[in-house]
Amino acid sequence: MTAPLLSARRLSFRYGERAVLRDVDLDLPSGQVTVLLGPNGSGKSTLIKVLSGVLPPGDGEVALLGRPPRSFDRREMARLLSVVGQDPPVDFPMTVAEYVALGRFPHQGFFGGTTAEDREGIDGALAMTGLAPLRDRALSEISAGERQRATVARAVAQGARVMLLDEPTAFLDIRHRVAFYEIVTRLAGACGVAALVASHDLSLCAEYGARIVLLSGGTVASQGRPEEVLTPENVREAYGVAVACDRNPATGAVRVTPLRGSPPENR
């Protein structure tokens, strides 16, 4: 079995006296989209910060290509790992193409300058995300969904082998959420990227995630294939709501539907 590009073992983290993550084990293999689920406050954003090296683990270890993330210098780290948040840029005074070009910075020499390889990477990222027709538009002139795609395009241009995406579809409509998952799935399959997507969209993640990690109270409540994780019992235990889980008749993926008349449990 191929070693994961990014892994965590017995990972724990505390903010002061408050335990946020406890004994988290996680593997992100090449070419696969893993979806990180969990209610608000379950530790998803903190886990992404620890995995990316922004926060040091309290206990346990994180390995990026076999090394702790903080052992890489910033330029090395940027070539290997990219992070996409939920707030797309809006007030950057630049065009879509100029913003995407920022992803090439880790690959440029001390004196900068755009090479033919950089231009090829930028054009490829714009094409993959469907933004080529908007390349000369200002970020402030395009929609929130298009700006989020620009953020993903910048990460694609960056050429990182691991992508960590923290609730990137939180404020997008269904069209742009589907477009996002299509792009990330295609990127993983075509380029061998290991992607971790933190999400609240249980049904969409079952359509696109090869593997699901369900956090609850800072621990991994369940992980595995979508049909193994997204069960009525697991969802109720993590979220405190009653749901029915069946199969999408068109795709066969797990479908999660809240049960009307079943009030959420107090947590």
Long-range contacts (C-beta under 8 A, 24 or more apart in sequence): 2-29, 2-30, 3-66, 4-28, 4-29, 4-30, 4-194, 5-29, 5-30, 5-64, 5-65, 5-161, 5-162, 5-194, 6-51, 6-62, 6-63, 6-64, 6-65, 6-81, 6-162, 6-194, 6-196, 7-62, 7-63, 8-47, 8-50, 8-51, 8-57, 8-60, 8-61, 8-62, 8-63, 9-60, 9-61, 9-63, 10-59, 10-60, 10-61, 11-47, 11-50, 11-57, 11-59, 11-60, 11-61, 11-62, 12-57, 12-58, 12-59, 12-60, 13-43, 13-46, 13-47, 13-50, 13-55, 13-57, 13-58, 14-58, 19-218, 20-46, 20-218, 21-46, 21-47, 21-50, 21-58, 21-218, 21-219, 22-218, 22-219, 23-60, 23-219, 23-220, 24-60, 24-215, 24-218, 24-219, 24-220, 25-220, 26-51, 26-213, 26-220, 26-223, 28-162, 28-194, 28-195, 28-196, 29-194, 30-161, 30-192, 30-193, 30-194, 31-188, 31-189, 31-192, 31-193, 31-194, 32-188, 32-194, 32-195, 32-210, 32-211, 33-181, 33-184, 33-185, 33-188, 33-195, 33-197, 33-208, 33-209, 33-210, 33-211, 34-194, 34-195, 34-196, 34-197, 34-209, 34-210, 34-211, 34-212, 34-213, 35-196, 35-197, 35-198, 35-199, 35-205, 35-208, 35-209, 35-211, 35-212, 35-213, 36-196, 36-197, 36-198, 36-199, 36-213, 36-215, 37-198, 37-199, 37-200, 37-202, 37-205, 37-212, 37-213, 37-214, 37-215, 37-229, 37-238, 38-214, 38-215, 38-216, 38-221, 38-238, 39-216, 39-238, 39-239, 39-240, 39-267, 42-215, 42-216, 42-217, 42-218, 42-238, 43-215, 43-217, 43-218, 44-166, 44-167, 44-198, 44-215, 45-166, 45-167, 45-198, 47-198, 47-215, 48-83, 48-164, 48-166, 48-196, 48-198, 51-164, 51-196, 52-81, 52-83, 52-164, 53-77, 53-81, 64-162, 65-161, 75-106, 78-105, 78-106, 78-158, 78-160, 79-106, 79-107, 79-158, 79-159, 79-160, 80-160, 80-161, 80-162, 81-160, 81-161, 81-162, 81-163, 81-164, 82-154, 82-155, 82-158, 82-160, 82-162, 82-163, 82-164, 83-155, 83-163, 83-164, 83-165, 83-166, 84-151, 84-152, 84-155, 84-163, 84-164, 84-165, 84-166, 84-168, 85-151, 85-166, 85-167, 85-168, 86-166, 86-167, 86-168, 86-169, 86-170, 86-171, 88-144, 88-147, 88-148, 88-150, 88-151, 89-139, 89-147, 89-150, 89-151, 90-139, 90-140, 90-144, 90-147, 91-139, 91-140, 92-139, 93-138, 94-138, 94-139, 95-135, 95-136, 95-137, 95-138, 95-139, 96-126, 96-131, 96-134, 96-135, 96-136, 96-137, 96-138, 96-139, 96-142, 96-146, 96-150, 96-153, 97-122, 97-126, 97-135, 97-136, 99-139, 99-150, 99-154, 100-125, 100-126, 100-131, 100-135, 100-150, 100-153, 100-154, 100-157, 101-157, 102-154, 103-153, 103-154, 103-155, 103-156, 103-157, 103-158, 103-159, 104-157, 104-158, 106-158, 107-159, 121-157, 121-159, 122-157, 124-156, 124-157, 125-153, 125-154, 125-156, 125-157, 126-153, 128-153, 128-156, 128-183, 128-186, 128-187, 129-153, 129-156, 129-183, 130-179, 130-183, 143-176, 144-171, 144-172, 144-176, 145-172, 145-173, 145-175, 145-176, 145-179, 145-180, 146-176, 148-172, 148-176, 148-180, 149-176, 149-179, 149-180, 149-183, 152-180, 152-183, 152-184, 156-187, 160-193, 161-192, 161-193, 161-194, 162-193, 162-194, 162-195, 162-196, 163-187, 163-193, 163-194, 163-195, 163-196, 164-195, 164-196, 165-195, 165-196, 165-197, 165-198, 166-198, 167-198, 167-199, 167-200, 168-197, 169-199, 169-201, 169-204, 170-200, 177-201, 177-204, 178-204, 181-207, 181-208, 182-208, 184-208, 202-230, 202-235, 202-256, 203-248, 203-253, 203-254, 203-255, 203-256, 206-230, 206-253, 206-254, 206-255, 206-256, 207-248, 207-251, 207-253, 214-238, 226-253, 226-254, 227-254, 230-254, 230-256, 236-265, 239-264, 240-264, 240-265, 240-266, 240-267, 241-265
